[in-house]
Amino acid sequence: MVKKGSWVRIHDIVLEPSQRAANLPEDTKKVPLEMWTKGYLMEDAEIGSIVEIETITKRHVKGTLIEVNHHYDHDFGKFIPEILEIGIQLKDILWGGEANE
């Protein structure tokens, strides 16, 4: 059970493929227009249920509850030793190395 007032993320289909504009690229026309929105849950609910949230800007939006306390989990990839070496070499080229810091 997710409690009222929790910070959540919801999902909704805004337009089905058949409702999308005719002038879109073919690959875009084939998929629905989707929305993911974050906000405060207005009533207690279960993951997967249709809920209403209030966003930071005070909009009220309905959608399927998919996540509680959403966080970003993207990164810039794995460590690449060569890039570290490039940074060191660049310091030498631009400023004469660490001695000139």
C-alpha positions as CSV (number, residue, x, y, z in Angstrom):
1,M,0.0,0.0,0.0
2,V,1.3,3.4,-1.0
3,K,0.2,6.2,1.4
4,K,-1.5,9.4,0.4
5,G,1.1,12.2,0.1
6,S,3.9,9.9,-1.1
7,W,6.1,11.1,-4.0
8,V,5.2,8.9,-6.9
9,R,5.5,8.5,-10.6
10,I,2.6,7.7,-12.9
11,H,2.2,6.6,-16.5
12,D,-0.5,7.3,-19.0
13,I,-1.2,6.9,-22.7
14,V,-2.0,10.4,-24.0
15,L,-2.8,9.3,-27.6
16,E,-3.1,5.8,-29.2
17,P,-1.3,5.3,-32.5
18,S,-4.6,5.7,-34.4
19,Q,-5.1,9.2,-32.8
20,R,-1.7,10.6,-33.7
21,A,-1.1,13.2,-36.4
22,A,-0.8,12.0,-39.9
23,N,2.3,14.1,-40.6
24,L,4.5,12.2,-38.1
25,P,7.4,10.0,-39.2
26,E,6.2,6.4,-39.8
27,D,8.0,4.9,-36.9
28,T,6.6,7.5,-34.5
29,K,3.0,7.0,-35.8
30,K,3.2,3.3,-34.9
31,V,3.6,3.9,-31.1
32,P,1.4,5.6,-28.6
33,L,2.2,9.0,-27.1
34,E,3.1,8.3,-23.5
35,M,3.4,10.4,-20.4
36,W,5.3,9.9,-17.2
37,T,4.6,12.4,-14.4
38,K,5.8,12.8,-10.8
39,G,3.8,14.2,-8.0
40,Y,2.2,13.7,-4.6
41,L,-0.4,10.8,-4.3
42,M,-3.9,12.2,-3.5
43,E,-5.2,8.9,-1.9
44,D,-3.8,5.6,-0.6
45,A,-3.3,3.2,-3.5
46,E,-1.6,0.1,-4.8
47,I,1.1,0.0,-7.5
48,G,-0.7,-0.6,-10.9
49,S,-3.9,1.2,-9.9
50,I,-5.2,4.3,-11.6
51,V,-4.5,7.3,-9.3
52,E,-4.5,11.0,-9.1
53,I,-1.5,13.0,-8.2
54,E,-0.7,16.7,-7.6
55,T,2.5,17.9,-9.3
56,I,4.9,20.5,-8.0
57,T,3.1,23.0,-10.1
58,K,-0.3,22.1,-8.5
59,R,-1.7,20.3,-11.6
60,H,-3.9,17.3,-10.9
61,V,-3.1,14.4,-13.2
62,K,-4.4,10.8,-13.5
63,G,-2.5,7.7,-14.5
64,T,-1.3,4.3,-13.5
65,L,0.9,4.3,-10.4
66,I,4.2,2.8,-11.3
67,E,6.8,3.8,-8.8
68,V,7.3,5.4,-5.3
69,N,10.2,7.8,-4.6
70,H,11.4,7.8,-8.2
71,H,15.1,8.4,-8.6
72,Y,17.3,8.7,-11.7
73,D,19.5,5.8,-12.3
74,H,21.4,6.8,-15.5
75,D,25.1,7.4,-15.6
76,F,27.9,8.3,-18.0
77,G,29.0,4.7,-18.5
78,K,31.9,2.6,-17.2
79,F,35.3,4.0,-16.2
80,I,37.6,4.3,-19.3
81,P,41.3,4.5,-18.3
82,E,42.2,6.2,-21.6
83,I,40.0,9.1,-20.9
84,L,41.8,9.7,-17.6
85,E,45.1,9.8,-19.4
86,I,43.6,12.2,-22.0
87,G,42.7,14.6,-19.1
88,I,46.3,14.4,-17.7
89,Q,47.8,15.0,-21.2
90,L,45.4,17.9,-21.8
91,K,46.5,19.6,-18.6
92,D,50.1,19.4,-19.7
93,I,49.3,20.8,-23.1
94,L,47.1,23.7,-21.9
95,W,48.8,24.7,-18.6
96,G,52.2,23.0,-18.5
97,G,51.1,20.2,-16.2
98,E,50.4,20.0,-12.5
99,A,53.4,22.2,-11.6
100,N,51.6,25.3,-12.9
101,E,48.3,24.8,-11.0
